Amino acid sequence: MKRIVSTYLHTSLILKITIALVLGIIAGFLLGDNASVLVPFGDLLLRLLTFLIIPLILFTLIVGVNQTNISNLGRMGTKVFVYYTLSSAIAIVVGLAVASLFQPGIGMELTGNEAFEVPENPGIVSVLLNIVPSNIVTAFTEMNLLGIIFTALAFGIAISAMRSSANYSEYGDMLLKFFNALNEASMIILKAILQYVPIGVFAIMANTVGSQGIDTLVSLGGMIGVFYIALLAHIVLYILFLLLFGVKPLDFFKHARTPMLTAFVTQSSAGTLPLTLTAAKNMGISRSLYGFSLPLGATINMDGAAIRIAVSTVFAANVTGHPLSLSDMLMVVLIGTLASIGTAGVPGAGIVMIATVFVQLGLPMEAVALLTAIDALIGMGATALNITGDLVGTRAIDQHEKRRQKKSLGHPS
């Protein structure tokens, strides 16, 4: 038994997760609905990962802010926001192009009159206001990532100011050492949690496959297939983008594959955040950059969800017999980009975004109800692409910043 445990602990994490993924799929097909008995094991994984989100964001960002100056932080923040906005818009264009080529939904018809209530969309203004929490405690208890980022930045900048002050430098240094120690303690806890990840992945995958079943895959297989083709097309764009900034794609995906697989199974960008932060650290990305870009991206950057909006819209239009016009597609790009930011942090954000776009285009909510049948299968791929996009942008911006620093020091790039 001791030897088995030792072998498990020393096996690479990506191999364990891959094996767990395959075994989970097999178990799901064999057990069917009975796979629900494994749900507690999957829930435990999500709880363990969520447990670490707040300390990782708070401590990493406070320490990261104190490793750079404020002007650099502002410049990097601007680049991150521009990247996230453009990336979501491009993802919708890719989704529309692929869906227009394959035309999912042709020949299908809506059956029944299943009603679907449109979830409330908080809107961009509400999201922006939530950046500044009215109560610092509720920002943490409600897992308001934008509020937590703001809190970490505020205290990080304050500590940086204290360290530069003649009167408070000693206290500033003490606080920084304190948060550095807490950050390292969080990393030790994360290493322990990582050993449980494969078990949780197996349970979640088995339950997902068991609950969806073959019938769902067959009836809406065309829609699912087109969606994943669009995801692959967007990954090709990621690779070209990385090459443009001199980043080797193989090295990037070597580190990114663990959070990508975990996000695929858990369907949670926020829940995967501890693994995404670890991947960025292993890539050698500046802590001051990934400390805020990745938590921010987990909240507002949703490339996979953007592709989901595009493909779902074309699918719904074809099912209802009213294919999209060019003006409709332009509307999807505009509304979809805004919706992907405006629904940040909302449970079931993918469905909320789709419903928002459908309302603007006059598409029936019955089509949204139809798409909820494959919500899990679509959400898996969307979430994996979401966190991949976060890492791609962060890695490229980091590379650009390092080149800039070399030039400023007079070294050739």
Beta strands, then each sheet from edge to edge (+ up, - down):
end
